């Protein structure tokens, strides 16, 4: 029987230390593509301190680019901090929250977003019991640009010492915040491992208003994969949540649920990969939308062949086109996706190489054609390198990642993507 995290990995290789040089020059890789282009990333000096990891990126409604990360504190414990890009450099960091009892993990990490009125919202994870995977989601908000933060709210009301994490948040109208997470209240059993003998992990959601009051805590799917990241996006008329589902037969393909016309849809499998796996691969999907167009990317190893696939939707996720393979043949996964102004998608992932691994990006067009892949930087294939994250502001694309080491550190870079290539 394959181990719970078998794919993280058969593909794991020797760690590569980034030499920190700037710029990070990209390298094209061959594929049957529409064009042969290069994307060159220029490094931006990181504001994160020593011992930082798990970065996230977000672009606000006003066009500000925000970087958040977890930082180890010299006196013990951890802090969630953030910085804003100002005149092509990161501002002095501000602290969102800190504590000595946090759950800090390479795959289940905090995030920071903004609401349409400029309110900032962040989540982080706090231990709720002695068991390894007993922890709660904490959500806090700021209305003064991050100077002060509200008391944290827990969006789940079960009060069980079980796993709650892998959060996605979205801004809603009227200063409301959408939160979705993987919820282990029914798992029971041994929480020192994900595959317990209790019930299944579930996908749940709730809405927080501008004073932190909970509304509409809802079950979206009663049986999902235990520790793959969720991803959510807002479309012209609703929301789409993507996640790795889990059938009774242990088929773990990607599914979506949609909020439209004031109701949630039934779970819908995006593509029948038929990946049968007896444990969680810790490799969730990534989704992005603009108006009615949706781009969804995911990792699969069906038939023991690792692949990264992308599929477009033109109807807000009601249906998806035939998937396109994105990787260069040896993907580890850990993906992200953003939509560009011309409706193409830019996908990032980690690809295994002969000497280690690399962060790569590829631009894919709605007709399924794609450019050659480009290398952002060498990276360790180890779990500690985590999940590189992307965002964009106009034609500028930003990427952030963790460089492993003792201590670890955060790196960031930017590339300009012309519309006419």
C-alpha positions, 0 to 999 in steps of 0.5 A, spaced: 500 500 500 502 506 498 503 511 504 499 517 505 503 522 502 506 517 497 507 523 492 510 528 496 514 524 494 516 519 489 518 525 486 522 529 491 529 530 490 536 533 492 535 540 495 537 546 491 539 553 494 537 559 491 543 563 490 539 569 491 542 573 485 537 578 481 535 578 476 532 571 476 533 569 468 527 564 465 529 559 461 524 556 455 523 549 455 520 545 449 513 543 448 508 543 442 506 550 443 503 556 439 509 561 440 516 561 443 517 566 448 521 567 455 518 570 461 524 574 465 523 575 473 526 580 476 527 579 484 525 584 489 528 584 496 524 581 501 521 584 507 521 578 511 525 576 517 529 570 518 525 564 519 520 566 514 516 561 510 509 560 507 508 566 503 501 569 500 500 574 495 494 578 494 492 584 489 487 589 492 481 592 489 485 599 489 491 595 486 495 595 492 500 588 492 500 585 499 505 580 501 504 576 507 508 570 511 509 567 517 515 568 521 518 565 527 519 569 533 526 569 537 522 569 543 518 563 541 512 562 537 510 565 530 507 571 527 503 573 521 506 579 518 505 583 511 508 588 507 505 592 501 509 594 495 510 601 494 514 604 489 517 597 486 519 595 494 516 592 500 514 597 505 516 595 512 512 589 515 506 590 520 504 584 524 497 581 524 497 577 529 502 572 533 502 567 538 505 561 541 500 556 540 499 556 533 499 550 528 504 552 523 505 547 517 508 547 510 501 545 506 496 549 511 498 556 511 495 563 513 492 568 508 491 575 507 486 578 502 482 585 502 474 586 501 472 591 496 471 597 501 479 596 503 478 592 509 483 587 510 482 580 512 487 575 514 486 567 517 491 563 521 491 557 525 491 555 532 492 549 536 485 547 540 488 540 543 494 536 544 493 532 538 497 533 532 492 535 528 487 539 533 487 546 531 482 551 529 481 557 524 482 564 526 479 570 522 481 577 524 479 584 520 482 591 519 479 597 517 485 602 518 490 599 513 493 593 518 495 598 524 490 595 528 486 588 528 479 585 530 479 580 535 479 573 532 473 569 530 472 562 529 468 561 523 466 553 525 462 552 531 463 545 533 468 546 538 471 539 537 478 538 538 479 536 530 482 539 524 480 545 521 484 548 515 486 549 508 482 555 508 480 560 502 477 567 503 473 571 498 470 578 499 463 579 498 458 585 497 456 589 503 463 588 507 462 581 508 467 575 508 466 568 505 470 563 508 471 556 506 475 550 509 476 543 510 472 541 517 474 534 521 469 535 526 466 528 524 473 524 523 474 522 530 479 517 531 487 518 531 488 525 530 496 524 529 494 522 522 489 524 517 486 517 515 482 516 521 477 511 523 472 516 524 468 519 519 470 523 513 473 530 512 468 535 510 468 542 506 464 547 509 463 554 509 461 560 513 460 568 512 462 573 516 459 580 517 463 587 518 463 586 525 465 579 525 458 575 526 457 568 523 452 567 518 450 561 514 455 556 516 454 550 511 456 543 509 458 543 501 461 536 501 460 531 506 466 527 504 473 530 501 480 529 501 483 530 507 489 535 506 489 538 499 488 545 499 481 549 497 481 554 492 475 559 491 474 565 486 468 570 485 465 570 478 460 575 475 454 572 478 457 568 484 462 564 487 466 557 485 470 553 490 475 548 487 477 542 492 479 535 491 473 530 492 474 523 495 469 517 493 467 511 497 472 507 492 478 512 494 477 516 487 480 523 489 479 527 483 477 535 483 470 537 484 467 544 484 461 547 488 458 553 485 454 559 489 449 562 484 442 564 484 442 564 492 443 557 492 449 552 492 450 547 487 451 539 488 458 537 487 461 537 480 467 533 478 471 537 473 474 531 469 474 524 470 481 522 471 480 516 476 485 517 480 485 512 485 489 513 491 489 511 498 491 517 502 492 524 501 497 527 496 497 534 499 496 537 492 490 541 491 487 545 485 488 553 484 482 557 480 481 564 478 476 568 474 474 574 471 467 575 469 464 569 466 471 566 465 474 561 469 481 557 469 482 551 473 488 547 474 490 541 478 495 535 479 493 528 478 497 522 478 492 517 475 495 511 472 501 513 476 503 518 471 504 525 474 500 531 470 498 538 471 492 539 467 488 546 466 481 547 464 477 553 462 470 555 463 466 560 459 460 559 464 462 561 471 464 554 472 458 550 470 462 546 465 469 546 463 472 544 457 477 539 455 483 539 460 490 541 457 497 538 460 501 544 463 507 540 466 514 538 462 513 531 464 516 531 471 511 535 475 511 535 483 505 540 483 504 545 488 500 549 483 497 556 482 494 560 477 492 567 475 488 570 469 491 575 465 488 581 461 487 578 454 484 572 458 490 567 457 492 564 464 499 563 467 500 557 471 506 556 476 508 549 479 514 545 481 517 541 476 523 536 478 529 536 475 535 532 474 539 536 480 533 538 484 527 542 482 525 548 479 519 553 479 516 554 472 510 558 469 507 557 463 502 561 459 496 558 456 490 561 451 483 559 451 484 555 445 488 550 449 495 553 445 500 555 450 507 558 450 514 554 452 515 554 460 519 558 463 524 557 469 523 562 475 528 559 480 531 553 482 528 551 488 528 545 493 523 539 492 523 538 499 516 539 503 519 545 506 519 549 500 511 549 500 507 552 495 509 558 491 504 564 490 502 569 484 498 575 483 498 580 478 497 588 478 495 590 470 501 586 466 505 585 472 506 578 475 508 577 482 511 571 485 513 569 492 516 562 495 520 559 501 527 558 500 529 552 505 535 552 509 536 553 517 533 558 517 528 559 511 527 565 508 522 568 503 523 571 496 519 575 491 520 577 484 516 580 478 515 580 471 512 584 466 507 580 461 506 583 454 499 583 451 501 582 444 506 576 445 
